[in-house]
Amino acid sequence: MESSPQLGRAVVMSWRPGSPSGVRRAERDDASVGSRLHAYGGMPYALLPSGTAEVDASTAQITGDTVRTDTKHDYGDLARFAEELLCVREDHRGDELVAIDVATMGSRVLRSTGGFLASPRGRAGRLAWVHWDREVMPWDSCEVWAADYRPGGQLGEPMRVAGGPGESAFQPTWAEDGALYFMSDRSGWWNLYRWHHGRTQPVAPMEAECAAAPWESGYANYALLPGGRIGMTVQHGPQHGLVVVELNGEVRPVEVPYTFIKPFLAAVGDRIALIGASPTRSQEIVLVATDGSNELDVIRPGTWAIDEHASVSVPEVLRVGSTGGEVTALLYPPASGLAPAPLIVRAHSGPTYGVDYRLDWEVQFFTARGFAVADVDYRGSTGYGRAFRQALDGRWGTVDVEDCRNAALHLIATGRARAGAVFISGASAGGYAALRAVCEDGPFSLAVARSAIVDPNRWTVTAPRFQRPHAAALTHPKAKVVPQEIRRPVLLIHGDSDDIAPIDDVIALAGGLANGRLLRLDGVGHYLSGAALTVALEAELDAYMAVLNDSAG
C-alpha cells in the first residue's frame, strides 16, 4: 500500500525482481484504497487468481474484477483462502467473518459476534481468527480461535487456542506442518508462541515486545521462513530491531540501519520484506537477507529525499525519573545547537502507542527554527510490557501528565531547556494530555492541542465502537477538561469532520477560555495532512513565538 501525494490517494503497488520501481496495480483512476474497519482499518486488499480485491476508501465496500460487495457494512481484513476471499465486515451491531466465492460472488457468514473479529487465516482444511469482546480492547484481552474449515463449507466446532481475561493473543499464522503461531502477552510481554497437536509452547521467550498493539487489523510482526526459521521484530522501548529465530531456537539479531520497523513483515523466499526508517532515513521498503550477510535490497526508496548537507536533528534517548519510576524520552536538539533552548514536549497519541524513533518532519520543522523537542513515552505507552501499558488505566490525564512534566523539569535542570520557554503539544489523546498539563502549575507556558479529546467520560459514547472500551478503562470522574481550570494559554486545532474526536466538545471548551484560540479546519478529519497540516504547524509556531516575544519584551 502506498499513499501517493501525486495522485492524492492510496494505491496498491507491486514489485518484481529487476524492476527499478513499483508498478501500480490499481486500474481505477479515481478511487483510493483503504479500510475503516474498527475505525482504524486494516488489510484493504488481497491478491486473487484474477487480480486484486480492494476496499474502496470512500464507500468501505470491496471492489475488484471478480469480487464486489454492496451492503451497509465496513469491510477489511481481506485474505485469500483457496478460491475464496475471507474478510471481516462491521456495522453498529458487531462483526461478521465472511467468505466470498471468487467465481460466483456468493457470500456466506461463517462467524458473527456483537464484539470484534479479525485476522481470518486459512490453510489445509483449518481456519484461524481473532476475537475480542465489545467491552475490552484487544491489547487487554483477545483470543485466538481455530476450527476445521474447507472452502464452500461451514466451520467445524471452534476451539479457543489462546487468550482471554488478562491475556492478549493475536496475529495467528499457520505453518506448513499444521502448527499455528500467534503472539501472546501471557508472560507480561508480547512474545511468539506455537500451538501444535493441542500443546502450546513459547518460541523465543524474552523480556521485550515482539508485537505492536493491534490498532489495525492485519499486523504481521513475524514471518515464517523456509526450513522452519522465523523472522521477527523485537522492541525495547522506542528502539525496534529484527531477529531470526533459527530452527534450534537460537535468536540471532539481524543488523539493519533502522530504529523503527512497521508491523508488516513478509517472507520473500529466505529474505524478509519490511518497511523501515530511522532518524536520518525516511520510510523505505527493503528485502533483508537472513543468511548472516545482513545485505539489504531497497525496492522502494523513501518518498522524502534527505539532502546530505541538510541539518537533520537526531534524537538522544533519555531515561528520566518520574513519580512511578523511569520513563523514556527522545530529545531532539535544536539545529542551532544552542542551549538552553525553547522546548516543546510532545505527548504521543493513542495513548496506548509510543514515540516513533524515526525521521519526523514535524519535529524537524521546529528544530530548524531553534526549538528542542522531547517526545515522551509516558506510562501507558506500548513497548515496555503489559504492566507499564496498563499503568494509565483510570489515571488518564494524571500520570501521563506527571511524566511529561518531569521530563520537562529534568531538561530545565540539566541546562537543555530554558525555563519560561517550555511548551506542551499533542494530538488526539496527546492533545488531551497537553490540555490537562496546563490545568495545574508547572513548567509549561502554553499548550497546543490538535484533534484533542476533551471529555473522556463523554468519549465513552461518542468514540468509535472499537475505542469506547478504551475510554471507559482510562477515564475517571474528574477527567473532563473544563475552561475554568486551565491556567495557561491554549491553541486548539481541530477539523470539523473529525469522527474520532468530534469537534463539539472543543467548541464548547474554546467558548469558555479567557486565553485560548480555536483554529477550525473545514472539511478536515482526525488526521492532518497536506495543506491542513501546513496551516496547523504555522499556527503552532506563531503561538510559541508570541509567548517568546512577550517574555523577551
C-alpha positions in Angstrom: 0.0 0.0 0.0 1.3 3.4 -0.8 -0.2 6.9 -0.2 0.6 8.8 -3.3 0.9 12.6 -3.0 0.9 12.9 -6.8 -2.3 11.0 -7.2 -3.9 12.3 -3.9 -4.9 8.8 -2.9 -3.7 5.4 -1.7 -3.0 2.7 -4.2 -1.8 -0.9 -4.3 1.7 -1.4 -5.6 3.6 -4.4 -6.8 7.3 -5.2 -7.3 9.1 -7.7 -9.4 12.9 -8.6 -9.3 14.7 -6.4 -11.8 12.1 -3.7 -11.8 13.6 -0.3 -10.9 10.3 0.8 -9.2 7.0 -0.3 -8.1 4.2 -1.0 -10.7 0.9 0.4 -9.7 -1.7 -2.3 -9.7 -4.8 -0.2 -9.2 -6.5 0.1 -12.6 -9.2 2.5 -11.4 -8.0 6.1 -11.6 -10.4 7.7 -9.2 -10.7 5.5 -6.1 -8.5 5.4 -3.1 -7.8 2.1 -1.5 -8.4 1.9 2.3 -10.4 0.3 5.1 -12.1 1.9 8.0 -12.9 -1.4 9.8 -12.9 -0.8 13.5 -12.2 2.9 12.8 -8.5 2.4 12.1 -8.8 0.0 9.2 -6.6 -2.9 8.2 -5.6 -5.0 5.2 -7.7 -3.4 2.5 -6.6 -5.6 -0.4 -6.0 -9.3 -1.3 -4.4 -11.0 -4.3 -6.7 -13.3 -6.2 -6.2 -15.5 -9.2 -7.8 -12.9 -11.4 -6.2 -9.8 -9.9 -6.8 -7.8 -6.7 -9.8 -7.3 -4.5 -9.7 -3.9 -2.8 -11.7 -1.9 -0.3 -12.8 1.5 -1.7 -11.9 4.0 0.9 -14.9 6.2 0.1 -17.6 3.5 0.2 -15.9 0.9 2.5 -17.1 -1.8 0.0 -14.9 -4.4 -1.7 -14.4 -3.9 -5.4 -12.5 -5.9 -7.9 -12.7 -7.9 -11.2 -14.5 -10.9 -9.7 -15.5 -9.7 -6.2 -17.8 -6.9 -5.3 -20.0 -6.1 -2.3 -22.9 -3.8 -1.8 -24.1 -3.9 1.8 -24.2 -1.4 4.7 -21.0 -2.6 6.3 -17.4 -1.5 6.6 -15.1 -4.2 5.1 -11.5 -5.0 5.8 -9.0 -7.7 6.8 -9.0 -9.3 3.4 -7.3 -12.6 2.9 -7.4 -15.3 0.2 -8.0 -18.9 1.1 -8.1 -21.2 -2.0 -11.0 -20.0 -4.2 -12.5 -17.8 -1.6 -11.9 -14.3 -0.3 -12.1 -14.1 3.5 -12.9 -10.8 5.2 -14.4 -9.1 8.2 -17.2 -6.7 8.0 -18.7 -4.4 10.6 -21.8 -2.4 11.4 -23.2 -0.9 14.6 -24.4 -4.4 15.8 -21.0 -6.1 15.6 -18.7 -8.1 13.3 -19.1 -10.9 10.8 -16.4 -13.2 9.3 -17.5 -13.7 5.7 -16.3 -16.0 2.9 -16.9 -14.8 -0.7 -16.7 -17.3 -3.6 -14.5 -15.7 -6.2 -16.2 -17.5 -9.1 -19.9 -16.8 -8.1 -19.5 -13.7 -5.8 -21.8 -15.5 -3.4 -21.0 -14.8 0.3 -21.6 -16.7 3.5 -21.3 -15.6 7.1 -19.0 -18.0 8.9 -19.0 -16.3 12.3 -20.8 -13.4 13.9 -20.5 -11.6 17.2 -21.6 -8.4 18.9 -17.9 -7.9 19.7 -15.0 -7.9 17.2 -13.3 -10.3 14.8 -10.0 -10.1 12.9 -7.3 -11.9 11.1 -9.0 -14.8 9.2 -6.2 -17.2 8.2 -6.8 -20.5 6.4 -4.6 -23.4 5.5 -5.1 -27.1 4.6 -8.6 -27.5 6.0 -8.2 -25.3 9.0 -9.2 -21.7 9.7 -7.9 -19.4 12.5 -9.2 -16.0 13.5 -9.1 -13.5 16.4 -12.0 -12.4 18.7 -12.4 -9.9 21.5 -15.5 -8.7 23.4 -17.1 -5.3 22.8 -16.3 -4.3 26.4 -12.5 -4.7 26.1 -9.6 -3.6 23.9 -7.6 -6.2 22.0 -4.4 -5.3 23.8 -6.1 -6.1 27.1 -8.0 -9.2 26.3 -8.0 -11.0 23.0 -8.5 -14.6 21.9 -7.2 -16.8 19.0 -9.6 -19.4 17.8 -9.4 -22.3 15.3 -11.8 -24.7 13.6 -11.9 -27.2 10.7 -13.0 -25.5 7.5 -12.9 -26.2 3.8 -13.9 -23.5 1.2 -17.6 -23.8 0.4 -18.4 -25.5 3.7 -19.2 -24.4 7.2 -17.0 -24.0 10.2 -16.4 -27.0 12.4 -16.5 -26.9 16.1 -14.4 -23.8 17.2 -11.6 -24.2 19.7 -10.1 -21.4 21.7 -6.3 -21.7 21.3 -5.1 -18.8 23.5 -6.2 -15.6 25.1 -8.9 -14.5 27.5 -9.2 -12.2 30.5 -5.7 -11.0 31.3 -4.2 -12.2 28.1 -3.9 -10.5 24.7 -3.3 -13.0 21.9 -3.4 -12.2 18.2 -1.6 -12.5 14.8 -2.4 -16.2 14.0 -0.4 -17.8 11.2 -0.5 -21.4 10.0 2.8 -23.2 9.3 3.3 -25.9 6.6 3.4 -28.6 9.3 0.0 -27.6 10.6 1.2 -25.7 13.6 -0.4 -22.4 14.5 1.8 -19.5 15.5 0.5 -16.4 17.4 1.6 -13.6 19.7 0.6 -13.5 23.3 1.4 -11.4 26.4 0.7 -14.1 28.9 4.2 -13.6 30.3 3.8 -9.8 30.6 5.4 -9.3 27.2 4.1 -10.0 23.7 6.1 -13.0 22.6 5.7 -15.6 19.9 4.0 -19.0 20.7 3.4 -22.2 18.7 0.3 -24.4 19.1 0.5 -27.9 17.7 -1.4 -31.1 18.5 -3.1 -29.3 21.3 0.1 -28.1 23.0 1.3 -24.5 23.3 5.0 -23.7 23.6 6.9 -20.4 23.7 9.1 -20.0 20.6 11.5 -17.3 21.8 10.7 -16.0 25.3 12.3 -12.7 26.1 11.5 -9.5 28.1 10.7 -7.5 25.0 7.7 -6.6 23.0 7.6 -8.7 19.8 4.3 -7.3 18.6 2.6 -3.9 18.2 -0.6 -3.0 19.9 -3.3 -4.0 17.4 -4.7 -0.6 16.4 -5.2 -2.0 12.9 -6.1 -5.5 11.6 -3.6 -7.4 9.6 -0.4 -6.6 11.5 2.4 -9.0 11.0 5.4 -8.7 13.4 6.8 -12.0 12.3 7.2 -14.0 9.0 7.7 -17.8 8.6 10.8 -18.5 6.5 11.7 -21.7 4.7 13.2 -24.5 6.8 11.3 -23.6 10.0 13.1 -20.4 10.6 11.2 -17.2 11.7 11.9 -13.5 11.2 10.6 -11.3 13.9 10.6 -7.7 15.2 11.8 -7.0 18.7 11.0 -3.8 20.5 12.8 -2.3 23.6 11.1 1.0 24.4 11.3 3.1 21.2 14.0 1.0 19.7 12.9 -1.6 17.1 15.1 -4.4 15.9 15.0 -7.5 13.7 15.9 -11.1 14.7 15.8 -14.5 13.1 14.8 -17.4 15.3 16.8 -20.4 14.0 15.4 -23.9 13.9 17.4 -24.8 17.0 15.8 -21.9 18.9 18.8 -19.6 18.7 17.7 -15.9 18.5 20.1 -14.2 16.1 20.0 -10.4 15.6 19.9 -9.1 12.1 21.8 -5.8 11.6 19.6 -3.2 9.9 20.0 0.6 9.7 16.6 1.1 11.2 15.3 2.1 14.6 11.6 1.8 13.5 10.1 -1.1 11.7 6.4 -1.1 10.8 4.4 -4.2 11.8 4.1 -5.5 8.3 6.7 -8.2 7.8 6.6 -10.7 4.8 8.7 -13.6 3.7 10.1 -13.4 0.1 12.0 -16.7 -0.2 14.5 -16.7 2.6 14.5 -12.9 2.8 12.3 -10.6 4.9 10.5 -7.7 3.3 9.9 -4.8 5.7 9.2 -1.1 6.0 12.0 0.5 8.0 13.0 4.0 9.0 15.5 5.9 11.3 16.0 9.5 12.3 18.1 10.0 9.2 16.2 7.7 6.7 12.6 8.1 5.7 10.4 5.0 5.4 11.6 2.6 2.7 10.7 -1.0 1.7 13.6 -3.4 1.7 14.4 -7.0 1.4 16.7 -8.2 4.2 18.9 -11.2 3.8 18.7 -13.8 6.7 21.9 -15.7 5.8 24.1 -13.7 8.1 25.3 -11.3 5.4 22.8 -8.5 6.5 22.5 -7.5 2.9 19.7 -5.0 2.1 17.9 -4.6 -1.2 16.0 -1.4 -1.3 13.0 -2.0 -3.5 11.0 1.2 -2.7 13.1 4.2 -1.6 11.6 6.7 0.8 9.4 9.4 -0.7 11.4 12.0 1.2 14.9 12.5 -0.1 17.3 13.8 2.5 20.0 16.3 1.3 23.4 15.1 2.6 24.1 18.7 3.6 20.8 19.2 5.4 20.9 19.7 9.1 18.7 16.9 10.5 18.2 16.8 14.3 19.0 13.3 15.6 17.5 12.4 18.9 19.2 11.3 22.1 17.4 8.5 24.1 17.0 9.7 27.7 15.8 7.9 30.8 14.1 10.4 33.1 12.9 9.8 36.7 9.2 10.3 37.3 6.7 9.5 40.0 6.2 5.9 39.1 9.9 5.2 38.2 11.8 6.0 35.0 10.3 6.9 31.7 11.9 7.2 28.3 12.1 10.3 26.1 13.6 11.2 22.7 15.3 14.6 22.9 15.8 16.3 19.6 18.3 19.2 19.9 17.8 22.5 18.0 19.6 22.8 14.7 21.4 25.8 16.1 23.0 23.7 18.8 22.3 26.4 21.4 21.3 25.5 24.9 19.3 26.1 26.9 16.7 26.2 24.1 13.0 26.7 23.9 11.5 23.3 24.4 8.4 21.6 23.0 7.3 18.5 25.0 5.1 16.2 22.9 2.7 13.7 24.3 2.1 11.0 21.7 -1.4 9.9 20.6 -3.1 6.7 21.5 -2.4 6.8 24.4 -1.6 3.0 24.0 1.0 3.7 21.4 4.6 5.0 21.7 7.0 7.5 20.3 8.2 6.8 16.8 12.0 6.6 16.7 12.3 7.7 13.1 12.5 10.7 10.8 9.7 13.1 11.7 9.4 16.2 9.6 7.1 17.9 12.1 9.9 17.7 14.6 12.4 19.0 12.1 10.1 21.9 11.3 10.6 23.1 14.9 14.3 22.1 15.5 15.2 24.0 12.3 13.7 27.1 14.0 15.7 26.9 17.2 13.4 24.7 19.3 14.3 21.5 21.1 11.7 18.8 21.0 11.1 16.0 23.6 8.9 13.0 22.7 7.8 11.3 25.9 6.9 7.6 26.3 4.7 8.2 29.4 3.1 5.5 31.4 0.5 3.7 29.3 2.9 3.5 26.3 3.5 0.4 24.3 7.0 -1.1 24.2 7.5 -1.7 27.9 5.3 -4.7 28.7 1.7 -5.2 29.9 2.1 -3.7 33.4 3.5 -0.4 32.0 0.9 -0.3 29.3 -2.0 -0.6 31.8 -0.5 1.9 34.3 -2.6 4.7 32.8 -6.0 2.9 33.3 -8.2 5.0 35.5 -5.5 7.7 35.7 -5.6 9.4 32.3 -4.6 13.0 32.4 -2.7 12.4 35.7 0.3 10.0 35.4 0.9 10.8 31.7 1.0 14.5 32.6 3.3 13.8 35.5 5.8 12.0 33.2 5.7 14.8 30.6 6.1 17.4 33.4 9.1 15.6 35.0 10.8 15.2 31.6 10.5 19.0 31.1 11.8 19.7 34.6 14.7 17.4 34.0 15.7 19.2 30.8 15.4 22.5 32.5 17.6 21.3 35.5 20.2 19.9 33.2 20.5 23.1 31.1 18.9 21.7 28.0 15.7 23.8 28.1 15.0 27.4 29.0 12.7 28.0 31.9 9.7 30.1 30.9 10.0 28.9 27.3 8.7 25.3 27.7 5.5 24.2 25.8 3.5 21.1 25.5 1.7 19.8 22.5 -0.1 16.6 21.3 -2.7 15.2 19.0 -5.8 13.2 19.9 -5.0 11.6 23.3 -1.8 13.6 23.3 -3.9 16.7 22.9 -5.9 15.7 26.0 -2.6 15.3 27.9 -1.5 18.8 26.8 -4.7 20.3 28.0 -4.6 18.6 31.3 -0.9 19.7 31.7 -1.9 23.4 31.8 -4.7 22.8 34.3 -2.1 22.9 37.0 1.0 24.9 37.8 4.2 23.6 36.2 6.8 24.4 33.6 4.5 24.8 30.6 3.8 28.3 29.3 1.3 27.2 26.5 -0.5 24.1 25.3 -1.2 23.2 21.7 -3.9 20.5 21.4 -4.6 19.1 17.9 -7.7 16.9 17.3 -8.0 16.7 21.1 -10.3 14.6 23.3 -11.8 17.0 25.9 -14.2 14.9 27.9 -13.1 11.2 28.2 -16.4 10.4 30.0 -18.5 11.6 27.1 -16.0 9.9 24.7 -17.1 6.6 26.0 -20.3 7.3 24.0 -19.0 9.5 21.1 -15.9 7.4 20.3 -16.0 4.8 17.5 -17.4 1.5 18.7 -13.9 0.0 18.7 -12.5 2.6 21.1 -15.3 3.0 23.6 -13.9 0.4 26.0 -10.6 2.2 25.8 -12.2 5.4 27.0 -14.0 3.5 29.8 -10.8 1.9 31.0 -8.8 5.1 31.0 -11.3 7.7 32.4 -12.2 8.7 35.9 -14.8 11.1 37.4 -12.6 14.2 37.2 -11.3 13.5 33.7 -13.1 16.3 31.8 -11.1 19.4 30.8 -13.1 22.4 32.0 -12.2 26.0 31.0 -12.0 27.4 34.5 -9.2 25.0 35.4 -6.9 26.0 32.5 -4.1 28.3 33.8 -2.1 28.9 30.6 -2.8 30.0 27.0 -4.1 27.3 24.7 -4.2 26.8 21.0 -6.9 24.3 19.8 -6.6 22.9 16.3 -9.5 20.8 15.1 -11.1 19.5 11.9 -14.8 19.9 11.7 -15.1 16.4 10.1 -13.3 14.6 12.9 -15.2 11.3 13.5 -12.8 10.1 16.2 -12.9 13.1 18.5 -15.9 15.1 17.4 -15.4 18.9 17.4 -18.4 19.8 19.6 -16.6 19.4 22.9 -13.7 21.5 21.6 -16.0 24.3 20.5 -17.6 24.3 24.0 -14.2 24.4 25.7 -12.9 27.2 23.4 -16.0 29.3 24.2 -15.2 29.3 27.9 -11.5 30.1 27.7 -10.2 33.5 28.6 -6.9 33.0 26.9 -7.5 30.4 24.1 -7.9 30.2 20.4 -9.6 27.6 18.2 -8.3 27.1 14.7 -11.1 25.3 12.9 -10.2 23.4 9.8 -13.1 23.0 7.4 -13.6 19.5 5.8 -10.7 18.0 7.8 -10.9 14.8 9.8 -8.9 13.5 12.7 -5.6 13.2 10.9 -4.0 16.3 9.4 -2.0 16.2 6.2 -1.2 18.3 3.2 -2.4 21.9 3.3 -4.2 21.4 6.6 -1.0 20.2 8.3 0.9 23.1 6.9 -1.6 25.6 8.3 -1.6 23.8 11.7 2.2 23.9 12.0 2.4 27.6 11.1 -0.3 28.4 13.7 1.6 26.3 16.3 4.8 28.1 15.6 3.1 31.5 15.7 1.7 30.6 19.2 5.1 29.7 20.5 6.8 32.8 19.1 4.1 35.0 20.6 5.0 33.7 24.1 8.7 34.0 23.4 8.3 37.6 22.2 6.2 38.5 25.2 8.8 37.2 27.6 11.6 38.9 25.7 9.7 42.2 25.9 
